[in-house]
Amino acid sequence: MPADCSIDVQTFLNEHPFSRFQWLIFTLCFCIVLLDGFDTAAIGYIAPSLIAEWGVERAALAPVLSAALFGLAGGALSAGPLADRFGRKAVLVGSVLVFALACLASAFAGSLSQLVVWRFVTGLGLGAAMPNAVTLTSEYCPDGRRAMLTNAMFCGFPLGAAFGGFLAAWMIPLWGWRSVLVLGGTAPLALTLLLLLLLPESVRYMVAKRQPVERVRAVLRRVSATVVDATSFVMHEHAPTADIKSGLGLVLSRSYLVGSVMLWITYFMGLVIFYALINWMPILFRDVGLAPSTAALISALFPLGGVGAILSGWLMDRFNANVIIAIGFVLTAAAVYAIGQVAGSLGLLMFLVFAAGTIMNTSQSSLPALAAAFYPTEGRATGVAWMLGLGRFGGIAGSFLVAELARRQLGFSEIFAIVAVPGLIAAAALVLKQLAHPEGGATPALAGSRALGH
């Protein structure tokens, strides 16, 4: 090998098989997002028990159901820029520790107001963890499999949410609603230790920040030993304009702004649907005559369908990703509307909830991979995090939307018809993104490109 051997990091990842080390990173990030989904959805599954134990009205639950979502937004909006400045690993470890301790504390809340506070703090940690798990995973993926692998990792979120429903249906009758939150706190505490010991920093981040060659080489050696003779590392990608000093500046720059706003709108609308249904389906199904345990089990079918994102990722790696996801949101709108028409048929209701969940979660879970491909390394964590963070306000809107519709005494079918509309808006936003940034490359075309490295 020549004395002066320079290696392009992404080319290196593209040319070598996906290693055990990369699978370890994938698994750790999958577990982070799995527990994120579990803790985020847990409050919806224990809501009927809160009504029974504390004697509160359904409308009074809206602050509890949305408290974590406010925290999620704040955590994501702050953690993305922090990760672009200080690294992905530090923010990930800290955020998992925060949501573990806060979820554990919420299990011992003695009033609705205490529960609101602890759910907000839990949300801060959850919101910081997810975008950085997405970013770190995507930065260790080869180009040809990035969307599929990132989507597969992100499937942990709907699976965790569904797992929470099945566990809640089993645990609450035995040990009460607090047991669900105890589990939601202790599991991520154990994961925090594993992250400290096993999780590496993003190699693309290290090159972008011009960290020592020895540190980059030590990480890439775990992918393939052929890196041992490298004397420098570079990274070729489209560069932001010269006057951009921060990740947020890049995300809001003229070259990226339209795509950024369309991503925000899409994620916002998807979460209006997701949280409107995941938080309120158990109560809505109970209102039309289903037993609480049956309502919880059927509701748990909705997030379970998120595993379809793996297929979506495969399609995104091969075809136009904006169009693939837009089609999914159109189908989501149709499926959610259909749920409201079949309250009298238990079998058909179960099928449609699962089908709607599969389509909706496939589309929503594909958006972080779309955002990760859209932004360059210097702004990737911020771009993904701001999409997730601003999108969280859609979750807040969804929670309050159904509360308001119930207060106005709209019927079962009318509520689901209204909740279906955001799916059409999300699809339209992706079409506009495609028109503003035509896919050929996932990243907007800028004048020239540069090599990052040392």
C-alpha positions as CSV (number, residue, x, y, z in Angstrom):
1,M,0.0,0.0,0.0
2,P,1.4,3.5,-0.8
3,A,3.0,5.5,2.0
4,D,0.4,8.2,1.8
5,C,-2.9,6.2,1.7
6,S,-6.1,8.3,1.9
7,I,-9.5,6.5,2.3
8,D,-12.9,7.9,1.5
9,V,-15.1,6.8,4.5
10,Q,-18.3,6.3,2.6
11,T,-16.6,4.4,-0.3
12,F,-15.0,2.2,2.4
13,L,-18.4,1.4,3.9
14,N,-19.9,0.8,0.4
15,E,-17.1,-1.6,-0.6
16,H,-17.1,-3.9,2.4
17,P,-19.7,-6.3,3.7
18,F,-21.9,-5.1,6.5
19,S,-19.9,-6.3,9.5
20,R,-20.7,-7.6,13.0
21,F,-19.6,-4.2,14.3
22,Q,-22.2,-2.4,12.2
23,W,-24.8,-4.9,13.2
24,L,-24.0,-4.2,16.8
25,I,-24.5,-0.4,16.2
26,F,-27.8,-1.3,14.4
27,T,-29.0,-3.4,17.3
28,L,-28.1,-0.9,20.0
29,C,-29.9,1.9,18.1
30,F,-32.9,-0.4,17.5
31,C,-33.1,-1.0,21.2
32,I,-33.1,2.7,21.9
33,V,-35.9,3.3,19.5
34,L,-37.8,0.2,20.7
35,L,-37.8,1.6,24.3
36,D,-38.6,5.0,22.9
37,G,-41.7,3.6,21.3
38,F,-42.7,1.7,24.4
39,D,-42.4,4.7,26.7
40,T,-44.1,7.1,24.3
41,A,-47.1,4.9,23.9
42,A,-47.4,3.6,27.5
43,I,-49.5,6.5,28.7
44,G,-52.2,5.8,26.1
45,Y,-52.5,2.2,27.3
46,I,-52.8,3.2,30.9
47,A,-55.2,6.0,30.3
48,P,-58.4,3.9,31.0
49,S,-56.9,2.9,34.3
50,L,-56.1,6.5,35.2
51,I,-59.8,7.4,34.5
52,A,-60.9,4.6,36.8
53,E,-58.5,5.1,39.6
54,W,-58.4,8.9,39.8
55,G,-61.9,9.6,38.6
56,V,-61.0,12.1,36.0
57,E,-62.9,13.1,32.9
58,R,-61.5,12.0,29.5
59,A,-60.8,15.6,28.5
60,A,-58.6,16.1,31.6
61,L,-56.3,13.4,30.3
62,A,-55.2,15.5,27.3
63,P,-52.4,17.3,29.2
64,V,-51.1,13.9,30.4
65,L,-51.3,12.4,27.0
66,S,-49.5,15.4,25.4
67,A,-47.0,16.3,28.1
68,A,-44.4,13.8,26.8
69,L,-44.9,15.2,23.3
70,F,-44.0,18.7,24.4
71,G,-40.9,17.2,25.9
72,L,-40.2,15.2,22.8
73,A,-40.3,18.3,20.7
74,G,-38.0,20.2,23.0
75,G,-35.6,17.3,23.3
76,A,-35.3,16.8,19.6
77,L,-35.0,20.5,18.7
78,S,-32.1,21.0,21.2
79,A,-30.4,17.6,20.8
80,G,-29.9,17.8,17.0
81,P,-27.7,20.9,17.1
82,L,-25.9,19.5,20.2
83,A,-25.1,16.3,18.4
84,D,-23.8,18.1,15.3
85,R,-21.5,20.0,17.6
86,F,-20.5,17.5,20.3
87,G,-21.1,14.1,18.8
88,R,-23.9,11.5,18.5
89,K,-22.8,9.2,21.3
90,A,-22.7,11.7,24.2
91,V,-26.2,12.9,23.4
92,L,-27.5,9.4,22.9
93,V,-26.2,8.1,26.3
94,G,-27.4,11.2,28.2
95,S,-30.9,11.2,26.6
96,V,-31.5,7.5,27.3
97,L,-30.5,8.0,31.0
98,V,-32.9,11.0,31.3
99,F,-35.9,9.2,29.9
100,A,-35.1,6.1,32.0
101,L,-35.0,8.0,35.3
102,A,-38.0,10.2,34.5
103,C,-40.2,7.3,33.4
104,L,-39.3,5.4,36.6
105,A,-40.2,8.5,38.6
106,S,-43.6,8.9,36.8
107,A,-44.5,5.4,38.1
108,F,-44.7,6.9,41.6
109,A,-46.7,10.0,40.7
110,G,-49.4,10.7,43.2
111,S,-51.5,13.1,41.1
112,L,-52.3,14.1,37.6
113,S,-50.2,17.2,37.8
114,Q,-47.1,15.2,39.0
115,L,-47.6,12.8,36.2
116,V,-47.7,15.6,33.7
117,V,-44.4,17.0,35.0
118,W,-42.6,13.6,34.8
119,R,-44.0,12.8,31.4
120,F,-42.6,16.0,30.1
121,V,-39.2,15.2,31.4
122,T,-39.5,11.7,30.0
123,G,-40.3,13.3,26.6
124,L,-37.1,15.5,26.7
125,G,-35.0,12.3,26.9
126,L,-37.1,10.4,24.3
127,G,-37.0,13.3,21.9
128,A,-33.2,13.6,22.1
129,A,-32.6,9.9,21.7
130,M,-34.6,9.1,18.5
131,P,-33.1,11.5,15.9
132,N,-29.5,10.7,17.0
133,A,-30.2,6.9,16.8
134,V,-31.4,7.5,13.3
135,T,-28.4,9.7,12.4
136,L,-25.8,7.3,13.9
137,T,-27.3,4.3,12.1
138,S,-27.5,6.0,8.7
139,E,-23.9,7.2,9.0
140,Y,-22.6,3.6,9.3
141,C,-24.7,2.3,6.3
142,P,-23.5,1.7,2.8
143,D,-25.3,3.9,0.2
144,G,-27.2,1.1,-1.5
145,R,-28.8,-0.2,1.7
146,R,-29.1,3.0,3.8
147,A,-32.8,3.5,3.6
148,M,-33.7,-0.1,4.2
149,L,-31.3,-0.5,7.2
150,T,-32.4,2.8,8.7
151,N,-36.0,2.0,8.3
152,A,-35.5,-1.5,9.8
153,M,-33.8,0.2,12.8
154,F,-36.7,2.7,13.1
155,C,-39.2,-0.2,13.1
156,G,-38.2,-0.5,16.8
157,F,-40.5,2.5,17.5
158,P,-43.8,1.0,16.4
159,L,-42.8,-2.4,17.6
160,G,-42.1,-0.9,21.0
161,A,-45.4,0.9,21.0
162,A,-47.2,-2.4,20.1
163,F,-45.3,-4.4,22.6
164,G,-46.4,-1.9,25.2
165,G,-50.0,-2.6,24.4
166,F,-49.7,-6.3,24.7
167,L,-47.7,-6.0,28.0
168,A,-50.2,-3.4,29.4
169,A,-53.1,-5.7,28.7
170,W,-51.3,-8.4,30.7
171,M,-49.6,-6.4,33.4
172,I,-52.3,-3.9,34.5
173,P,-54.8,-6.5,35.7
174,L,-52.0,-8.2,37.7
175,W,-49.9,-5.3,39.1
176,G,-51.7,-2.1,38.1
177,W,-50.8,0.7,35.7
178,R,-47.7,1.8,37.6
179,S,-46.0,-1.5,36.7
180,V,-45.9,-0.5,33.0
181,L,-44.0,2.7,33.8
182,V,-41.6,0.8,36.2
183,L,-40.7,-1.5,33.3
184,G,-40.4,1.5,31.0
185,G,-37.8,3.0,33.3
186,T,-35.7,0.0,34.3
187,A,-35.1,-1.4,30.8
188,P,-33.4,1.8,29.5
189,L,-31.3,2.1,32.6
190,A,-29.7,-1.3,31.7
191,L,-29.4,-0.1,28.1
192,T,-27.5,3.0,29.2
193,L,-24.6,0.9,30.5
194,L,-24.4,-1.1,27.2
195,L,-24.3,2.2,25.2
196,L,-21.4,3.5,27.4
197,L,-19.4,0.3,26.8
198,L,-20.2,-0.6,23.2
199,L,-21.5,2.3,21.2
200,P,-18.9,4.1,19.0
201,E,-19.0,7.7,17.8
202,S,-20.1,8.2,14.2
203,V,-17.1,7.8,11.9
204,R,-18.5,10.3,9.4
205,Y,-18.9,12.8,12.3
206,M,-15.3,12.2,13.4
207,V,-14.0,12.9,9.9
208,A,-16.2,16.0,9.5
209,K,-14.8,17.3,12.8
210,R,-11.2,16.4,11.8
211,Q,-10.6,14.2,14.8
212,P,-7.3,12.3,15.1
213,V,-6.6,9.8,12.3
214,E,-5.9,7.1,14.9
215,R,-9.4,7.4,16.4
216,V,-11.1,7.1,13.0
217,R,-8.8,4.2,12.0
218,A,-9.6,2.3,15.3
219,V,-13.3,2.4,14.6
220,L,-13.1,1.5,10.9
221,R,-10.7,-1.4,11.7
222,R,-13.7,-3.1,13.4
223,V,-15.5,-2.9,10.0
224,S,-12.5,-4.3,8.0
225,A,-8.8,-4.8,8.8
226,T,-7.9,-3.4,5.4
227,V,-8.0,0.1,6.9
228,V,-4.8,-0.4,9.1
229,D,-2.5,1.3,6.7
230,A,-4.6,4.4,6.1
231,T,-2.8,7.7,6.8
232,S,-5.8,10.0,6.3
233,F,-9.6,9.9,5.8
234,V,-11.8,12.0,3.6
235,M,-15.5,12.3,2.9
236,H,-16.9,13.5,-0.4
237,E,-20.4,15.1,-0.3
238,H,-22.2,18.1,-1.4
239,A,-21.1,21.0,0.7
240,P,-23.2,23.7,2.3
241,T,-22.5,27.3,1.2
242,A,-19.4,28.8,2.7
243,D,-21.1,31.2,5.1
244,I,-23.1,28.5,6.9
245,K,-21.6,28.0,10.4
246,S,-24.0,25.6,12.0
247,G,-26.2,22.6,11.3
248,L,-29.3,24.7,11.9
249,G,-28.0,27.3,9.4
250,L,-27.7,24.6,6.8
251,V,-31.2,23.2,7.4
252,L,-32.7,26.7,7.1
253,S,-30.5,27.8,4.1
254,R,-32.0,28.7,0.8
255,S,-30.7,25.5,-0.8
256,Y,-32.5,23.3,1.8
257,L,-35.4,25.3,3.2
258,V,-38.3,24.1,0.9
259,G,-37.4,20.5,1.4
260,S,-37.0,21.1,5.2
261,V,-40.4,22.7,5.5
262,M,-42.1,19.9,3.5
263,L,-40.4,17.3,5.7
264,W,-41.7,19.1,8.8
265,I,-45.3,19.2,7.4
266,T,-45.2,15.6,6.4
267,Y,-44.0,14.4,9.8
268,F,-46.4,16.7,11.6
269,M,-49.4,15.3,9.7
270,G,-48.3,11.7,10.2
271,L,-48.0,12.2,13.9
272,V,-51.5,13.8,14.1
273,I,-52.8,10.5,12.8
274,F,-50.5,8.3,14.9
275,Y,-51.1,10.0,18.3
276,A,-54.8,10.7,17.7
277,L,-55.2,6.9,17.3
278,I,-52.7,5.4,19.6
279,N,-53.8,7.6,22.5
280,W,-57.5,7.5,22.0
281,M,-58.4,4.2,20.2
282,P,-58.6,2.2,23.5
283,I,-61.1,4.8,24.8
284,L,-63.0,5.1,21.5
285,F,-63.3,1.4,21.1
286,R,-64.5,1.1,24.7
287,D,-67.2,3.7,24.0
288,V,-68.6,1.6,21.2
289,G,-69.0,-1.4,23.5
290,L,-65.7,-3.3,23.6
291,A,-64.2,-4.5,26.9
292,P,-61.2,-2.5,28.0
293,S,-58.8,-5.5,27.6
294,T,-60.2,-6.1,24.1
295,A,-59.9,-2.4,23.2
296,A,-56.2,-2.4,24.3
297,L,-55.4,-5.5,22.3
298,I,-57.0,-4.3,19.1
299,S,-55.4,-0.9,19.5
300,A,-52.0,-2.6,19.9
301,L,-52.4,-3.9,16.3
302,F,-52.1,-0.4,15.0
303,P,-48.4,0.2,15.8
304,L,-47.5,-3.4,15.2
305,G,-47.7,-2.9,11.5
306,G,-44.6,-0.7,11.4
307,V,-42.4,-3.6,10.2
308,G,-43.5,-2.8,6.7
309,A,-41.0,0.0,6.7
310,I,-38.3,-2.5,5.8
311,L,-40.0,-3.1,2.4
312,S,-40.4,0.6,2.0
313,G,-36.7,1.1,2.6
314,W,-35.9,-1.4,0.0
315,L,-38.1,0.4,-2.5
316,M,-36.6,3.8,-1.4
317,D,-33.1,2.6,-2.2
318,R,-34.3,1.7,-5.8
319,F,-37.0,4.2,-6.8
320,N,-38.1,7.7,-6.0
321,A,-38.4,7.8,-2.2
322,N,-40.7,10.9,-2.1
323,V,-43.2,9.2,-4.4
324,I,-43.0,5.8,-2.5
325,I,-43.8,7.5,0.8
326,A,-46.5,9.8,-0.6
327,I,-48.4,6.8,-2.0
328,G,-48.3,5.3,1.5
329,F,-49.9,8.4,3.0
330,V,-52.7,8.4,0.5
331,L,-53.4,4.8,1.3
332,T,-53.2,5.6,5.0
333,A,-56.0,8.2,4.7
334,A,-58.2,5.6,3.0
335,A,-57.6,3.0,5.6
336,V,-58.1,5.3,8.6
337,Y,-61.4,6.4,7.2
338,A,-62.5,2.8,6.7
339,I,-61.9,2.0,10.4
340,G,-64.7,4.4,11.3
341,Q,-67.1,2.5,9.2
342,V,-66.8,-1.0,10.7
343,A,-67.4,-0.5,14.5
344,G,-70.0,-3.3,14.5
345,S,-67.7,-6.0,13.1
346,L,-65.0,-7.1,15.5
347,G,-63.1,-9.2,12.9
348,L,-63.2,-6.5,10.2
349,L,-62.2,-3.9,12.8
350,M,-59.1,-5.9,13.8
351,F,-58.1,-6.4,10.2
352,L,-58.5,-2.7,9.3
353,V,-56.7,-1.5,12.4
354,F,-53.7,-3.7,11.5
355,A,-53.8,-2.7,7.8
356,A,-54.0,1.0,8.6
357,G,-51.2,0.6,11.1
358,T,-49.0,-1.2,8.6
359,I,-49.5,1.4,5.9
360,M,-49.3,4.4,8.2
361,N,-46.3,3.3,10.2
362,T,-44.5,2.2,7.1
363,S,-44.8,5.7,5.7
364,Q,-44.0,7.5,8.9
365,S,-41.1,5.3,9.8
366,S,-39.6,5.9,6.4
367,L,-39.3,9.7,6.9
368,P,-36.2,9.7,9.1
369,A,-34.3,7.8,6.4
370,L,-35.6,10.3,3.8
371,A,-34.4,13.2,6.0
372,A,-31.0,11.5,6.7
373,A,-30.4,11.2,3.0
374,F,-31.5,14.7,2.3
375,Y,-28.9,16.5,4.5
376,P,-25.1,16.4,4.5
377,T,-23.0,15.3,7.6
378,E,-22.6,18.8,9.0
379,G,-26.3,19.2,9.4
380,R,-27.7,15.7,9.4
381,A,-28.4,15.4,13.1
382,T,-30.0,18.8,13.2
383,G,-32.1,18.1,10.0
384,V,-33.4,14.8,11.3
385,A,-34.0,16.1,14.8
386,W,-35.8,19.2,13.7
387,M,-38.1,17.2,11.5
388,L,-38.8,14.9,14.4
389,G,-39.0,17.8,16.9
390,L,-41.4,20.1,15.0
391,G,-43.3,17.0,13.9
392,R,-44.0,16.2,17.5
393,F,-46.4,19.2,17.7
394,G,-48.5,17.1,15.3
395,G,-48.7,14.5,18.0
396,I,-49.8,17.2,20.5
397,A,-52.4,18.4,18.0
398,G,-53.6,14.8,17.4
399,S,-54.1,14.2,21.1
400,F,-56.1,17.5,21.6
401,L,-57.9,17.0,18.3
402,V,-59.7,13.8,19.4
403,A,-60.4,15.3,22.8
404,E,-62.1,18.3,21.2
405,L,-64.0,16.1,18.7
406,A,-65.2,14.0,21.7
407,R,-66.2,17.1,23.6
408,R,-68.3,18.2,20.6
409,Q,-69.9,14.7,20.7
410,L,-68.9,13.7,17.2
411,G,-69.6,10.1,16.4
412,F,-67.2,7.2,16.0
413,S,-67.2,7.3,12.2
414,E,-66.9,11.1,12.0
415,I,-63.9,11.2,14.3
416,F,-62.0,8.7,12.1
417,A,-63.0,10.6,8.9
418,I,-61.5,13.8,10.2
419,V,-58.3,12.0,11.4
420,A,-57.8,10.6,7.9
421,V,-57.4,14.1,6.3
422,P,-53.8,14.7,7.5
423,G,-52.7,11.7,5.4
424,L,-53.7,13.5,2.2
425,I,-51.9,16.7,3.4
426,A,-48.7,14.7,4.1
427,A,-48.8,13.2,0.6
428,A,-49.2,16.6,-1.0
429,A,-46.2,18.0,1.0
430,L,-43.9,15.2,-0.3
431,V,-45.0,15.9,-3.9
432,L,-44.0,19.5,-3.4
433,K,-40.6,18.4,-1.9
434,Q,-40.1,16.3,-5.1
435,L,-40.9,19.3,-7.3
436,A,-38.5,21.6,-5.4
437,H,-35.7,19.0,-5.1
438,P,-36.1,16.5,-7.9
439,E,-34.7,13.2,-6.9
440,G,-31.8,11.8,-8.8
441,G,-29.5,12.4,-5.9
442,A,-31.3,12.6,-2.5
443,T,-29.3,15.7,-1.6
444,P,-30.1,19.1,-3.1
445,A,-27.7,20.0,-5.9
446,L,-25.3,22.6,-4.8
447,A,-22.5,24.3,-6.7
448,G,-19.7,21.8,-6.5
449,S,-18.7,19.4,-3.7
450,R,-15.8,19.2,-1.3
451,A,-13.8,16.6,0.5
452,L,-14.0,16.7,4.3
453,G,-11.1,15.1,6.1
454,H,-7.5,15.5,7.4
